[in-house]
Amino acid sequence: MRSGHVSDEDDPARIVRSFVDALPSGSYLATASSARPDARGRKARRAAQALSLR
């Protein structure tokens, strides 16, 4: 993983899950992306979908 950039090979869902799991119950995790939505990888989309379901 490069600083500030997460590729599909970095397993973005695992990275996001580690942040969410560290938060106290009832907390929110805010993220931002400078990538165009069509430029995001499949795993990044799945991570974003998983967050929206929580």
C-alpha positions as CSV (number, residue, x, y, z in Angstrom):
1,M,0.0,0.0,0.0
2,R,1.3,3.4,-1.0
3,S,0.7,6.4,1.3
4,G,-2.8,7.8,0.4
5,H,-3.5,5.2,-2.2
6,V,-5.2,1.9,-1.9
7,S,-5.3,-0.6,-4.7
8,D,-7.4,-3.7,-5.1
9,E,-4.4,-5.8,-4.2
10,D,-4.2,-4.0,-0.8
11,D,-7.6,-5.5,0.2
12,P,-9.5,-2.2,0.9
13,A,-12.4,-4.0,2.6
14,R,-10.0,-5.4,5.2
15,I,-8.4,-2.0,5.7
16,V,-11.8,-0.3,6.2
17,R,-13.0,-3.1,8.5
18,S,-10.0,-2.6,10.7
19,F,-10.8,1.0,11.1
20,V,-14.5,0.3,11.7
21,D,-13.8,-2.4,14.2
22,A,-11.6,0.0,16.3
23,L,-14.4,2.5,16.7
24,P,-16.7,2.6,19.8
25,S,-20.2,1.4,19.2
26,G,-22.4,4.1,17.6
27,S,-19.4,5.9,16.0
28,Y,-19.1,6.8,12.3
29,L,-16.2,6.5,9.9
30,A,-16.0,9.2,7.2
31,T,-13.9,8.6,4.1
32,A,-13.1,10.6,1.0
33,S,-11.8,9.7,-2.4
34,S,-10.3,11.9,-5.0
35,A,-10.8,9.1,-7.6
36,R,-13.6,9.3,-10.1
37,P,-16.3,6.7,-9.2
38,D,-15.7,4.9,-12.5
39,A,-11.9,4.6,-11.7
40,R,-12.4,2.7,-8.4
41,G,-11.7,-1.0,-8.3
42,R,-14.1,-3.8,-7.7
43,K,-12.9,-4.4,-4.1
44,A,-13.1,-0.7,-3.3
45,R,-16.7,-0.7,-4.4
46,R,-17.5,-3.7,-2.3
47,A,-15.9,-2.1,0.7
48,A,-18.0,1.1,0.2
49,Q,-21.1,-1.1,-0.1
50,A,-20.3,-3.0,3.1
51,L,-20.0,0.3,5.0
52,S,-23.3,1.6,3.8
53,L,-25.0,-1.6,5.0
54,R,-23.8,-1.2,8.6
